[in-house]
Amino acid sequence: MTEPLAALPDEELTVLDLADRLLNRGVVLAGEATISVAGVDLIYLGLNVILTAVETIAQHERRTR
Amino acid sequence: MSRYLAHVVARTGGAPPPAGLRGLPLRWLDGGDLGIWATEWSAEPTLTREDAFAHHDLVGVLCDGAPCLPVRFGTWLADERAARRSIEAAHERFAAALDRVGDRQEVAVTLLWRDALSPEGRGHAVASSGTAFLERRRAAHAATDERRREAEALAARLGSLLAADQADVRHETCPSDEVALSMSLLARRGEAEALKARAATMVAGLSGVRGVVSGPWPPYSFSEELGATGGR
C-alpha cells in the first residue's frame, strides 16, 4: 500500500504541484513545434491530464526513496 | 543541426539572462513584435527532471525581467522560422494574454482529502453477488457525487473569498481519488505573497481536507488556453 498524498510533507507536495504545471500547463505552441519529454521520469500523459501525473510522480518518488 | 527548447513567449526587447539550460546559449527567436526565448542545443537531448526545474527557474528570471508567457516544458523548435510560424498562428491571443497575465503571478492551492475513499467507496471491492455488486456501485457513485459536491463547495468558497474577479481563478475538482481541488489564483506582482498568506490561513481552517499553498510562480495555468489545442 502506498503512502497517501495527504501524508507527504508540504515541500514535497509543492514540488509535485509545480511539476504538474511544468508538464501539463503553459503555452502550447502551434505549427512546427513539438513536445518531447520522453526522457523525463516525471511522466507526461496528455494535455488535459492533471494531478494524475502528480500522483504518478509521487509513486515514483516513493519507489526511489 | 541546432534545436531550440522554448521557455517563454515575450515582446521584443529586454535583457536576457546570461545562459540557458545546462549553461548553453540562450537565444531570442524573433517572431516580429513577439518572440521566444529558447535554449540552443546542438542536438535534441534526453531531458531530465533537473532540466524541468531549471526551466522553471529560468522562466522565473525571464518573467521577472519583462512580461512573459511560460511555454510548456519540453517544447522544441527547429529554427527561427518555426518560432515565427508558431507565433503567427496565435499572435493576437499571445499579445492579448501578455497584456492580461504577462506581468502576473500564480498561486497554487491544492486540497487533499484527509480520508481518501476506500476501495468500497470507489466501487473497487469484489462483490459476492450481482445484487451486492449493483448496490456497491450505487453506493460508490453516491459517495463520489457527494465528494464532488463538497469539492465544488470548497472551490466556490475559496474562489469567492480569495479572488475579486472569478476570471482570475482556474480550478478542477476531484482530478483524482486523493485530490479534492486543484486551484490556481492569478495575482498582480507585489500582491501574490499576500494572496498566498491569505490562502494559507483559509485552507488551514478547512475541515476534512489538507491544504497546500504554493508559489508565487509564473502564470502557467493561465497561459495554457492560448495554444492550438486549447485548455480547460
Interface residues (C-beta under 8 A of the other chain):
Chain A: P4 L5 A6 D10 L13 T14 D17 L18 A19 D20 R21 L22 L23 N24 R25 G26 V27 V28 L29 A30 G31 E32 A33 T34 I35 S36 V37 A38 G39 V40 D41 L42 Y44 L47 N48 I50 L51 T52 V54 E55
Chain B: A6 V9 I36 E44 P45 T46 L47 T48 R49 D51 A52 F53 H55 H56 L69 P70 V71 R72 F73 G74 T75 W76 L77 A78 R81 A82 R85 S86 E88 A89 A90 F94 E106 A108 T110 L112 W113 R114 A116 E172 P175 S176 E178 V179 S182 R210 V212 S214 W217 Y220 S221 S223 E224 L226 G227 A228 T229 G231 R232
